């Protein structure tokens, strides 16, 4: 799967500095919903509410153990759907110019 093919699953992760630049850059690509996660709670929200398909970690702010815990949480958290699916659809519509 390549970004922009319209069927992005959980596409991958990035771990750099603060993670802000990576998050902005990733979210410029069609079909990508990158979430910058600083802790387990933001990983749960990123996946469960926002259906993120790219995890971005602030490498300069996390220990290896913290990063592993965040990755495990992100990978293990399903998307909740419902009202959250409507929001994700609205985001996708913005990508299409609407």
Secondary structure, 3 states (H helix, E strand, C coil): CCCCCCCCCCCEEEEECCCHHHHHHHCCCCCCCEEEECCHHHHHHHHHCCCCCEEEEEHHHCCHHHHHHHHHHHHHCCCCCCHHHHHHHHHHHHHCCC
